[in-house]
């Protein structure tokens, strides 16, 4: 049985947007304790794009800039950079420093830089960014959370919904070459989800995120959905039919295609500032998920928007 590609980037983007407070609470508890969660927070995607558009975009990352308020009442912007690549990135410290000084210089507000390291290499944990010449020295330190340091036992005991998302990614990373085991772990996560007593809206979101993180080939996905429906029969809450609704193959495929198209256009906008109409039309018409993923890789490596536009027809 062949390997199945995972879209950790898209899953983490959705996780941060849906479960931002729980994400901070689990990964950075001291930061969460200083935030006034009774006041609204705001995602500043456009503001982030303005300072990162011409930054080094050789690879794609999930970046979020969020404006929050501290308990003291002081306005505080938080830049949370999430590393979701399967391989460690030696450029992470430099990129964190680059984003920090650009945001500080542009907005004249204090910025906290946070990195969630979601790779599966437990030996890799980058340090601060340092540069030194003739006695002139820069050292930039940022907060980081290494997900491999969160034990399986802790994730199982956590009432935080993001713990299930992390467990889902971990299951996918550990079963790249054992897809039957991946199906079993996915079913176990659904069983844990039902047992933890989350609110209905959170259950629906977590079902979607678990499915996003743990991709299965068609035959195993069908078997998984059948077993999941049996689990739902034991539930008495109204959300028990969620997999029957969320698990429809057409709906899942449509959502994945839409997310892949969005990722391509976002990468092009961040790198080149504009997406020509003919490029946007070609991306919108593409209906092959593997092709869109290949185009996404091209979008983050092409030297220019013209080079990307030229490459597209060659790959139909």
C-alpha positions in Angstrom: 0.0 0.0 0.0 1.5 3.3 -1.1 2.4 6.3 1.0 -0.2 9.0 1.7 0.8 12.6 1.7 -0.1 14.6 4.8 -1.1 18.3 4.8 0.2 19.4 8.2 0.4 23.0 7.1 -3.3 23.3 6.4 -4.1 21.4 9.5 -2.1 23.7 11.7 -3.5 26.8 10.0 -7.0 25.7 10.8 -6.0 24.7 14.3 -4.6 28.1 15.2 -7.6 29.9 13.7 -10.1 27.7 15.5 -8.4 27.0 18.8 -6.0 29.9 19.3 -6.5 30.3 23.1 -6.1 26.5 23.7 -3.0 26.5 21.5 -1.3 29.1 23.6 -2.5 27.6 26.8 -1.0 24.2 25.9 2.2 25.3 24.3 3.0 28.5 26.2 1.2 28.5 29.5 3.1 31.4 31.0 2.2 33.6 28.0 -1.5 32.4 28.2 -1.6 33.4 31.9 -0.6 37.0 31.0 -3.3 37.4 28.3 -6.7 38.9 29.1 -8.9 36.4 27.3 -12.0 38.3 28.3 -11.1 40.9 25.6 -11.3 40.0 21.9 -8.2 39.0 20.0 -7.6 39.7 16.3 -5.8 37.9 13.6 -3.7 40.4 11.6 -3.0 38.4 8.4 -2.8 41.5 6.1 -0.4 43.2 8.5 1.8 40.1 8.6 1.9 39.8 4.8 3.0 43.4 4.5 6.2 42.7 6.4 6.9 39.2 5.1 6.1 39.6 1.4 9.7 40.0 0.3 11.2 37.8 3.1 12.9 34.5 2.3 10.1 32.3 1.0 12.1 29.3 -0.1 9.8 27.1 2.0 6.2 27.6 3.1 5.3 28.0 6.8 2.2 28.6 8.8 2.6 32.1 10.2 0.0 34.0 12.3 0.1 37.5 13.8 -2.4 38.0 16.5 -3.2 41.2 18.5 -4.1 40.4 22.1 -4.4 42.4 25.3 -2.4 41.7 28.4 -4.0 41.5 31.9 -2.3 44.9 32.6 -4.4 46.4 29.8 -1.4 47.0 27.6 -2.0 46.3 23.9 0.4 43.5 22.8 0.9 42.0 19.4 2.0 38.4 19.3 3.7 36.9 16.3 3.4 33.1 16.6 5.4 31.3 14.0 4.5 27.6 13.6 7.0 25.2 12.2 5.1 22.4 10.6 7.7 20.9 8.3 8.7 17.2 8.7 12.4 18.2 8.6 14.2 20.6 10.9 14.8 24.0 9.4 18.2 25.6 10.2 17.0 29.0 9.0 14.3 29.2 11.7 16.2 31.4 14.2 17.1 33.9 11.4 13.6 34.0 10.1 12.2 34.6 13.6 14.6 37.5 14.1 13.8 38.9 10.7 10.0 38.9 11.3 10.5 40.3 14.8 12.5 43.4 13.7 10.3 44.1 10.7 7.2 44.1 12.8 8.7 46.1 15.5 10.1 48.7 13.0 6.9 49.0 11.1 4.4 49.1 14.0 6.4 50.4 16.9 4.8 48.0 19.3 6.3 45.2 21.4 6.3 41.9 19.7 6.5 38.4 21.2 7.9 35.7 18.9 6.7 32.2 19.5 7.6 29.0 17.6 5.9 25.7 17.7 8.3 23.0 16.5 6.1 20.3 15.0 8.8 18.2 13.3 9.4 14.7 14.6 13.1 15.0 15.2 13.4 15.0 19.0 17.1 15.9 18.8 16.6 19.2 17.0 15.9 22.3 19.0 17.3 25.5 17.5 18.8 28.1 19.8 18.8 31.9 19.6 19.8 33.9 16.5 23.3 35.3 16.9 25.5 37.5 14.8 28.9 39.0 15.8 31.5 41.1 14.1 34.4 43.0 15.7 32.8 43.1 19.0 29.3 44.0 17.7 26.9 41.3 18.7 23.2 40.5 18.2 21.5 37.7 20.1 17.7 37.2 19.6 15.9 34.8 21.8 12.3 33.6 21.2 10.0 31.2 22.9 9.6 27.7 21.4 7.6 24.6 22.2 8.9 21.3 20.9 6.0 19.0 20.5 8.0 15.8 20.8 8.6 16.8 24.4 4.9 16.4 25.2 4.5 12.8 26.2 1.8 10.5 24.9 0.5 10.2 28.4 0.2 13.9 28.9 -1.7 14.3 25.5 -4.1 11.5 26.6 -4.7 13.2 29.9 -5.1 16.7 28.6 -8.6 18.3 28.4 -7.2 20.8 26.0 -8.6 20.1 22.4 -5.3 21.0 20.8 -3.7 17.9 22.5 -5.9 15.8 20.2 -4.6 17.6 17.1 -1.0 17.1 18.2 -1.8 13.4 18.9 -3.3 13.1 15.4 -0.2 14.6 13.7 2.0 12.3 15.9 0.0 9.3 14.8 0.4 10.3 11.2 4.2 10.8 11.5 4.7 7.4 13.2 2.7 5.4 10.6 4.0 6.7 7.3 4.8 3.1 6.3 2.1 1.3 8.3 -1.3 2.5 7.1 -3.4 -0.2 8.7 -1.9 0.9 12.1 -2.7 4.5 11.1 -6.3 3.6 10.6 -6.4 2.0 14.1 -4.8 5.0 15.7 -7.2 7.4 13.9 -10.2 5.4 15.3 -8.7 5.4 18.8 -8.4 9.2 18.6 -12.1 9.5 17.6 -12.9 7.2 20.6 -10.9 9.5 22.9 -12.7 12.5 21.4 -16.1 11.2 22.3 -15.0 10.3 25.8 -13.6 13.7 26.7 -16.9 15.6 26.9 -16.1 18.5 24.5 -18.9 20.8 23.4 -20.6 19.9 20.1 -19.0 22.7 18.1 -15.5 21.6 19.3 -16.2 18.0 18.5 -17.2 18.8 14.9 -14.0 20.9 14.5 -11.8 18.2 16.0 -13.3 15.5 13.8 -12.4 17.7 10.8 -8.9 18.3 12.0 -8.2 14.7 12.9 -9.3 13.7 9.4 -7.1 16.4 8.0 -4.0 15.3 9.9 -4.4 11.6 9.4 -4.9 10.9 5.7 -5.8 7.4 4.6 -6.1 5.8 1.2 -9.6 5.2 -0.1 -10.0 1.6 1.0 -8.9 2.2 4.6 -10.8 5.5 4.7 -14.0 3.6 3.9 -13.3 0.9 6.5 -12.5 3.7 9.0 -15.7 5.5 8.4 -17.7 2.3 8.8 -16.1 1.6 12.2 -16.5 5.2 13.2 -20.2 5.1 12.6 -20.4 2.1 14.9 -18.7 4.2 17.6 -21.2 6.9 17.0 -24.1 4.5 17.7 -23.0 4.4 21.3 -23.2 8.2 21.7 -26.3 10.0 22.9 -25.4 13.5 22.0 -26.7 15.1 18.7 -23.3 15.4 17.2 -23.0 11.6 16.8 -23.8 11.8 13.1 -20.9 14.1 12.4 -18.8 11.6 10.6 -21.6 10.6 8.4 -21.8 14.2 7.3 -18.2 15.3 7.5 -16.9 12.0 6.1 -18.6 12.1 2.7 -15.8 11.6 0.2 -17.0 14.3 -2.1 -17.1 16.9 0.6 -13.7 15.9 1.9 -12.2 16.1 -1.5 -13.8 19.5 -2.2 -12.4 20.9 1.0 -8.9 19.6 0.3 -8.9 21.0 -3.2 -10.1 24.4 -1.9 -7.4 24.4 0.8 -4.7 23.4 -1.8 -5.8 26.2 -4.1 -5.8 28.7 -1.3 -2.3 27.6 -0.2 -0.9 28.2 -3.7 -2.5 31.6 -4.1 -1.4 32.7 -0.6 2.2 31.6 -1.3 2.2 33.6 -4.5 0.8 36.7 -2.9 3.3 36.5 0.0 6.2 36.0 -2.4 5.3 38.2 -5.4 2.5 40.5 -4.1 0.0 39.7 -6.9 -1.6 36.7 -8.6 -2.3 37.3 -12.3 -5.8 36.5 -13.5 -4.6 33.8 -15.8 -2.7 32.1 -13.0 -5.7 32.3 -10.6 -7.9 30.9 -13.3 -5.6 27.9 -13.9 -5.4 27.2 -10.2 -9.1 27.5 -9.7 -9.8 25.0 -12.6 -7.3 22.4 -11.4 -9.1 19.4 -9.8 -6.2 17.0 -9.2 -5.0 17.2 -5.6 -1.5 15.8 -6.3 -1.1 18.3 -9.1 -2.1 21.2 -6.9 0.4 20.0 -4.3 3.1 19.9 -6.9 2.1 23.5 -8.0 2.4 24.5 -4.3 5.9 23.3 -4.2 6.6 25.3 -7.4 5.0 28.4 -5.9 7.4 28.4 -3.0 10.5 27.7 -5.1 9.9 29.6 -8.4 12.2 32.6 -8.8 9.4 34.8 -10.2 5.7 34.8 -10.8 6.5 34.5 -14.5 8.5 31.3 -13.9 5.5 29.9 -12.0 3.1 30.8 -14.8 5.4 29.1 -17.3 5.7 26.0 -15.3 2.0 25.4 -14.9 1.1 24.3 -18.4 4.1 21.9 -18.5 2.5 19.9 -15.6 -1.0 19.3 -16.9 
